[in-house]
Amino acid sequence: MPKFIIKTHQKNAVYKANQIFILNKGMNSGKPQKEPYTNSFVILFQNEEDAETVYWLAYSLWKSKFWHQSLVGSIIPFLRLSDFKNEFYTKANLMMQEHDEHIKNVAALKLLEQNEKQLHKNINLINDLRKVIIYKYYRK
């Protein structure tokens, strides 16, 4: 199990360790990112491999909408740090017990993410071509 520290991200803080950021406000609470969010928690790691492993754990929890049950607040829902820590440590331990399966799942998730990005690029290219054709047609 990777060792990590979870705390609230401060706007001007500079971190020397490997880290990931977890969004803590809104309906996308729990979304992991390598770049800081304004309203986020930061998870600090000893090495890059642990950061990558936990990133994909957090990603799978976010995609499955696991954090929706922990959201509080009536106007803008948010995650409390204490709730996040307790649930995340518990889920990370459970998910890491089957390490071989975890490695296989992470590889599959990375491949799907890569394919999704390629499809978005293709859709953007198709839309650009459509605009060019329409513009040429309109200019006649």
N, C-alpha and C positions, 0 to 999 in steps of 0.2 A: 504494500500500500504506500503510495507516494506521501511524503510529508509536506504539508502546506499550512499557510497562515491565511485566514480570512479576516479582512477588516474593511471599513468604509473608505472609499477612495476620496482623497482630498484634491481639490482642483489643481493646485500648483505643485503637488507632490511629485518627486522624481524617484523612481524605483530602480535599484541597481540589480535586483534579482530578476529571474524570469517570472512573468506574471500574465494573468488573464483578467479580464474585467467582466463583471456580471451586472447587467442592467437591473435596477431595483425599483423602478417606477413605471407604471403603465401596464397595459395588457401584455406587453412583451417582456415582462419581468422574468428574469432568469436567463435571458439571452446572453450567451458568451461572446466575447469579442477580444481581439488582440490589442486593439486601440481603446483608450479610455472613453467611457461615456460620461456625461455630466453627472448623472445620478446613478452611481454604480458602487459595487463592492469590488475589491481587488483581492485576488488570490495569489500569494507569493510562493515561489517554489525554489528548491535548491538547484535544479537543472532543467534544461529544455525538454528532456524526455518526459519528466513528470508533468510539466506544463501541458504538453501535447496530449498526454493520457487523460488528464483531468478536463481539458478543454472538450474532448469528445464525450466524456461523461456528462458534463454540463450541457453540451449541445443536445444530447439524447433526452435529457430531462426537460429541457426547454421545448423541443419539438413535440414531446408527448404531452405538453401542457401540465406537467407535474406541479408547477408552482402556482397554478390558479387556485388550488385549495388553500394556499397560505396567504393569499392577497388580503390586505385589510385596507379600509378607507372607502368612503362613499363616492367621492368625486373623482379622484385620481388614485387608483389602487396602487399599493406598494408592498414590498417585502420588508419585513423587519430583519435586522441583522441576526438577532438571536434565533429566530425561526429558520432563517436560511442556514446558519451554521449547523444547528441540530439536525435538520433534515438532510443537508448535503453530506455531512460526515457519515450519517447512517446509510444513505443511498450509495455513496462512494465505496464504503466497506462492502456492502452487499454485491455491488456490481464487479468489484475487483477480486472477489473470491474465485470466480471462474475466469482466471487471467487469460487462458488460451482462447476462450470464446470471446472475451473482450477484445483481444488483438484482432481476431477475425472480423468482429463487428466494426471496429474502428476502420479497418481497411475497406470494408464495404461502404461505410459512411463517407470516407474520403473520396472513393470512386464516384459515388452518387453526387457528391457536392461538386466535383470536377465536371461531371456530365451536365449538371444543372447550369453551371456557369457557362459552359459551351453552348447550351441551348439558348440561354439568354442573349449571348453574343449573336447567335444566328438570327434570333427574332429581331434584334436591333438592326442588323444588316438588312434584313428583309424590309423592315419599316423604312429605313433610309432609301433603299432602292425604290420603294413605292412612292416616296416623296419626290424623288428625282424624276420618275416617269410622269407623275401627275404634274409637276412643275413644267416639264418640257411640253406636255400636252396643253397645258393652260396657256403657255407663252405663244402658241401658234396663232 
